[in-house]
Structure formats: C-alpha cells, structure tokens
Amino acid sequence: VQLQASGGGLVQAGGSLRLSCAASGRTISTYAVGWFRQAPGKEREFLAALNSNGVRKYCTDSVKGRFTISRDNAENTVYLQMNSLKPEDTAVYSCAAQTNSRYYRGNFDVNDYDYWGQGTEVTVSS
C-alpha cells in the first residue's frame, strides 16, 4: 500500500490544521495506522494510532487533547486533526500503516510499521 500525506502548511499559534493520508494500491481498511512527526535535529516521534475499524485510538501525552486521529475506510484515507497548535509542533508529519496485531500489542515504534508515506510539513509561527 502506498501512502501520501497532505494538508500541511504555515499556521499561527493557536490555529488548526487537518492532515490527510491517502492510501493507494490496496485498501488500508485492514491495517492499523499511525501518525508521526520529525522536527529538525530530532528523532521521529510517535503521535497517535488507530486500529483498522477506527474504534480504538491511542494518543501520546504530548498531543492528547489537541490532536485527534480518525479514518474513513470508504475513502481509503486517514486524518489527523490538530488544534491549538504551538510553535513546538513544527515538524514534518508522516503517516504509516501496521498490522492490527502489532497495534493491539501496543507496538508503536517506528520499526513496527510496514508502510510509510511521504511527509507533509507543518510550520507553526508564534
């Protein structure tokens, strides 16, 4: 499955963005999905994950209450709604897919994901 993230851009602190991750090649409905980000000079950071049917979500503490992951399997697309953005949220955001079994084991490391999309850049100005 091929993934392509979009929706990034420049936004002022306190603003919102919705990122999309479109899948192609095969349906993403059988995969759990996740969002990561990588700021300049830093390691890639896990943000949120969602199982294949979109019922069970997991979100890291650093973005909990501000970011929401969702999916529309009919559209073969995954979303990341980002609210109350802060300058420290500036990064390149990427989506990824993994098997449900890894999701349910709580395996959210970079190496636990099988498919990755190109990232989309988000810049939050103060």
C-alpha positions in Angstrom: 0.0 0.0 0.0 1.3 3.5 -0.9 0.6 6.4 1.5 0.7 10.1 0.8 0.3 12.7 3.5 -1.0 16.2 2.7 -2.6 19.2 4.4 0.5 20.8 6.0 1.3 24.4 5.8 2.0 27.6 7.8 -0.3 28.4 10.6 -0.2 30.8 13.6 0.0 29.5 17.1 -3.4 28.6 18.4 -4.6 27.6 14.9 -5.7 24.3 13.5 -4.8 22.1 10.6 -6.2 18.8 9.3 -3.7 16.5 7.8 -4.8 13.7 5.4 -3.1 10.5 4.5 -4.4 8.9 1.3 -3.8 5.3 0.6 -3.5 3.7 -2.9 -2.6 0.4 -4.3 -4.7 -1.6 -1.9 -7.3 -0.9 0.7 -6.0 0.4 4.0 -9.1 -0.9 5.9 -7.3 -4.0 7.1 -4.4 -2.0 8.6 -3.9 -0.1 11.8 -2.5 3.4 11.1 -0.4 5.9 12.9 0.9 9.4 12.7 4.5 10.5 13.4 6.4 13.7 13.2 10.0 14.7 13.0 11.3 18.1 13.9 14.6 19.4 12.7 17.5 17.8 14.5 15.2 15.4 16.4 14.2 11.8 16.2 10.9 10.8 14.7 8.2 11.0 17.3 5.1 8.8 17.6 1.8 10.8 18.0 -1.3 8.7 17.6 -2.5 5.3 16.3 -5.9 3.9 15.3 -6.9 0.3 14.7 -8.3 -0.9 11.4 -12.0 -0.3 12.1 -11.4 3.1 13.8 -12.8 2.2 17.1 -9.7 2.0 19.3 -7.4 5.0 19.4 -4.2 5.7 21.2 -2.6 9.1 21.5 0.7 10.1 23.1 0.6 12.5 26.1 2.3 15.3 24.3 -0.6 15.9 21.9 -3.5 14.4 23.8 -6.5 16.7 23.9 -5.2 18.7 20.9 -4.7 16.1 18.2 -7.3 13.6 17.0 -6.7 10.7 14.7 -9.5 9.3 12.5 -10.1 7.4 9.4 -12.6 6.9 6.6 -12.1 3.5 5.1 -14.6 4.1 2.4 -12.3 6.9 1.2 -9.1 5.0 2.0 -7.9 7.9 4.0 -6.6 8.7 7.5 -6.8 12.1 9.1 -5.0 13.9 11.9 -6.9 16.9 13.2 -4.6 19.3 15.0 -6.0 22.0 17.2 -4.4 24.6 19.5 -1.1 24.4 17.6 2.1 25.5 19.2 5.4 26.5 17.7 6.9 23.3 19.1 4.5 21.4 16.8 6.6 22.5 13.8 7.8 19.3 12.1 7.4 17.1 9.1 4.3 14.8 9.7 4.1 11.3 8.3 1.5 8.6 8.3 2.2 4.9 8.5 0.4 1.5 8.5 0.9 -1.6 10.5 -0.9 -4.9 11.1 -3.7 -4.9 13.7 -1.8 -7.5 15.8 1.1 -5.1 16.4 -1.4 -2.3 17.3 -3.1 -4.5 19.9 0.3 -5.4 21.4 1.0 -1.7 21.8 3.9 -1.7 19.3 4.1 1.9 18.2 7.8 2.2 17.5 9.0 3.3 14.0 10.2 -0.2 13.3 6.7 -1.6 14.0 5.2 0.0 10.9 5.3 -1.7 7.5 4.3 1.1 5.2 5.2 4.8 5.2 4.1 7.8 3.3 6.0 10.9 2.3 5.6 13.6 5.0 3.9 16.9 4.9 5.5 20.0 6.5 3.8 21.9 9.3 5.1 25.2 10.5 3.6 27.0 13.5 4.5 30.6 13.9 4.5 32.4 17.3 
